[in-house]
Amino acid sequence: MLFSFAALLALWQVAASLWPSRSFPTPVIVFDTFIAETVSGDLPYHLGITLWRVAAAFFLAMIIGSAIGILLGSRRHLDQFFNPWVTLFLNIPALVIIVLAYVWFGLNEAAAIGAVAVNKIPNVVVTMREGTRAIDPRFSEMAAVYRFGPLDRLRHVVLPQLQPYFAAASRSGISLIWKIVLVVELLGRSNGVGFQIHLFFQLFDVAAILAYTLAFVAVMLLIEFALVQPLEHASTRWRRRAA
């Protein structure tokens, strides 16, 4: 993997050297800009603000979307009634939801985070609904025989079988939410990575745009490899693996 990234940087350096332009800076220039923005404190501040919005919208979408998805997957009549609603929200463009949230609720933090969460909730609902439908009924029958209460049934029967679906929804959620957060910041916030990218776009500062973008992508990759994947591996150790 490191060799692959090194090859990409080398290709970038060669291409930028063959076509010297302010619109296509070399990796060295981008790195110098990254250092300057970090030392000044601007990049850590705006990066932290964006990560806070990503985390808030992610947890909000996962909690609400999982609850609705499990409910619809276990109640056929509710699923039949609300399925058109889910389909409708799945196909509303993210930009429309963001604009309407700002128009209806104002240019504030709640509207920004809520708009991002609303964009992700339908995807979580669909994933968790399909997972609930795929639950093995034999485990439910066993829980009934042993007279499991609702909490024990949820903890020992439902959630372990839904874990792969929850992991899939989480992974796709992170990749989608952070992209939408940047759009939300660009349209209606006065801080964050998206706001900074918009500012540097107006100044035609491509090096700064790439510095902020790559810094944020690096943090999201770190979260993926250092947090999401280890948690997913730990939560699936109980499953029987193929020989």
C-alpha positions in Angstrom: 0.0 0.0 0.0 2.8 2.4 0.9 4.5 1.6 -2.5 1.2 2.4 -4.3 0.9 5.8 -2.6 4.6 6.5 -3.3 4.0 5.7 -7.0 1.0 8.1 -7.0 3.1 10.9 -5.5 5.9 10.3 -8.0 3.4 10.4 -10.9 1.9 13.6 -9.5 5.4 15.2 -9.1 6.4 14.3 -12.7 3.1 15.5 -14.2 3.2 18.8 -12.2 6.8 19.3 -13.3 6.0 18.8 -17.0 3.1 21.2 -16.7 4.1 23.9 -14.3 1.1 25.9 -13.3 -0.5 27.5 -10.3 -3.6 25.4 -11.0 -1.5 22.2 -10.7 0.9 22.5 -7.8 3.5 19.9 -7.0 3.3 17.7 -3.9 6.1 19.7 -2.3 4.1 23.0 -2.6 1.0 21.3 -1.2 2.9 19.9 1.7 4.5 23.4 2.4 1.0 24.9 2.4 -0.2 22.1 4.7 2.6 22.9 7.2 1.9 26.6 7.1 -1.8 26.1 7.7 -1.1 23.7 10.5 1.4 26.0 12.2 -1.0 28.9 12.0 -3.7 26.8 13.6 -6.3 27.3 10.9 -6.2 23.8 9.6 -6.6 22.0 13.0 -9.4 24.3 13.9 -11.5 23.9 10.8 -10.7 20.2 10.6 -11.9 19.7 14.2 -15.1 21.6 13.4 -15.8 19.4 10.4 -15.0 16.2 12.3 -17.5 17.2 15.0 -20.2 17.7 12.4 -19.4 14.4 10.8 -19.5 12.5 14.1 -22.8 14.2 15.2 -24.6 13.5 11.9 -23.2 10.0 11.8 -24.4 8.9 15.2 -27.8 10.7 14.7 -28.3 8.9 11.4 -27.2 5.5 12.6 -29.4 5.6 15.8 -32.6 6.8 14.1 -32.0 4.9 10.9 -31.3 1.6 12.7 -34.4 1.9 14.9 -36.6 2.6 12.0 -35.1 -0.1 9.9 -35.4 -2.8 12.6 -39.0 -1.7 13.2 -40.0 -1.9 9.5 -38.1 -5.2 9.0 -40.0 -6.8 11.8 -43.5 -5.3 11.1 -44.7 -6.1 7.6 -47.7 -3.8 7.7 -45.6 -0.8 8.8 -43.1 -1.6 6.0 -45.8 -1.7 3.4 -47.2 1.7 4.6 -43.8 3.5 5.0 -41.9 2.0 2.0 -43.0 4.8 -0.4 -41.7 7.3 2.2 -38.3 5.6 2.3 -38.2 5.4 -1.5 -39.0 9.1 -1.7 -36.3 10.2 0.7 -33.8 7.9 -1.0 -34.3 9.8 -4.3 -34.4 13.4 -3.0 -31.0 15.0 -3.9 -28.8 16.0 -1.0 -28.5 19.5 -2.2 -32.3 20.0 -2.1 -32.5 18.8 1.5 -29.6 21.0 2.5 -31.1 24.1 0.9 -34.6 23.4 2.4 -33.1 22.9 5.9 -31.3 26.3 5.7 -34.4 28.0 4.4 -36.8 26.5 7.0 -34.5 26.4 10.1 -31.9 29.1 9.3 -28.2 29.0 8.8 -27.4 27.3 12.1 -25.6 24.2 13.4 -28.7 22.2 14.0 -29.9 22.7 10.4 -26.5 21.7 9.1 -26.2 18.5 11.1 -29.9 17.7 10.6 -29.6 18.0 6.9 -26.7 15.7 6.7 -28.4 13.1 8.9 -31.6 13.2 6.9 -29.6 12.4 3.8 -28.1 9.3 5.4 -31.1 8.0 7.4 -32.9 6.4 4.4 -29.8 4.4 3.4 -29.5 3.1 7.0 -33.2 2.2 7.1 -32.9 0.1 3.9 -29.8 -1.7 5.1 -31.1 -2.5 8.6 -34.5 -3.5 7.2 -33.0 -6.1 5.0 -30.9 -7.3 7.8 -33.9 -7.7 10.1 -35.7 -9.7 7.3 -32.7 -12.0 7.1 -32.8 -12.9 10.8 -32.9 -16.7 11.3 -36.3 -17.5 12.8 -34.8 -20.5 14.6 -33.0 -18.2 17.0 -36.2 -16.3 17.7 -38.0 -19.6 18.4 -35.2 -20.5 20.8 -35.5 -17.2 22.6 -39.2 -17.8 23.0 -38.6 -21.2 24.4 -36.1 -19.8 27.0 -38.5 -16.9 27.7 -36.1 -14.2 26.8 -37.3 -10.7 27.6 -37.3 -7.9 25.0 -33.9 -6.6 26.0 -32.3 -10.1 26.1 -33.8 -10.9 22.8 -32.4 -7.7 21.3 -29.0 -8.2 22.8 -28.5 -12.0 22.2 -30.6 -12.7 19.1 -31.2 -9.6 17.0 -28.1 -7.5 17.3 -25.5 -10.2 16.7 -27.3 -11.2 13.5 -27.6 -7.6 12.4 -23.9 -6.7 13.1 -22.8 -7.3 9.4 -25.6 -5.0 8.2 -24.8 -2.4 10.9 -21.1 -2.5 9.9 -22.0 -2.1 6.2 -24.3 0.9 7.0 -21.6 2.4 9.2 -18.9 2.2 6.6 -21.0 3.5 3.8 -22.4 6.2 6.2 -19.0 7.6 7.0 -18.0 7.8 3.3 -21.2 9.5 2.4 -21.6 11.8 5.4 -18.3 13.5 5.3 -18.8 14.4 1.6 -22.2 15.9 2.4 -20.8 17.8 5.4 -18.4 19.6 3.1 -21.3 20.7 0.9 -23.3 21.9 4.0 -20.3 23.9 5.1 -19.7 25.4 1.7 -23.4 26.6 1.4 -24.1 27.9 4.8 -21.4 27.7 7.5 -18.6 30.2 8.4 -16.1 27.5 9.4 -15.0 24.0 8.6 -13.1 22.4 5.7 -15.9 22.9 3.2 -16.0 26.7 4.0 -12.2 26.9 3.7 -12.2 25.1 0.3 -14.9 27.5 -0.9 -12.7 30.4 0.3 -9.6 29.2 -1.4 -11.6 28.5 -4.6 -12.5 32.2 -4.7 -8.8 32.9 -4.3 -7.8 30.3 -6.9 -5.4 28.8 -4.3 -5.3 25.2 -5.5 -2.5 24.2 -3.2 -4.5 25.2 -0.1 -7.6 23.4 -1.5 -5.5 20.2 -1.9 -3.9 20.6 1.5 -7.2 20.8 3.3 -8.7 18.0 1.2 -5.9 15.6 1.7 -5.6 16.3 5.4 -9.3 15.5 5.8 -9.1 12.4 3.7 -6.1 11.2 5.7 -8.0 11.6 8.9 -11.0 9.7 7.5 -8.7 6.9 6.3 -7.1 6.8 9.8 -10.5 6.4 11.3 -11.4 3.6 8.8 -8.2 1.6 9.4 -7.6 2.3 13.1 -11.2 2.3 14.4 -13.9 0.9 12.0 -12.1 -2.2 10.7 -10.7 -3.3 14.2 -14.2 -2.9 15.7 -15.8 -4.8 12.9 -13.2 -7.6 13.3 -13.7 -7.8 17.0 -17.5 -7.9 16.8 -17.5 -10.8 14.3 -15.0 -13.1 16.1 -17.9 -15.2 17.4 -19.0 -16.2 13.9 -17.8 -19.5 12.5 -15.2 -19.0 9.8 -14.7 -21.2 6.8 -11.9 -23.6 7.1 
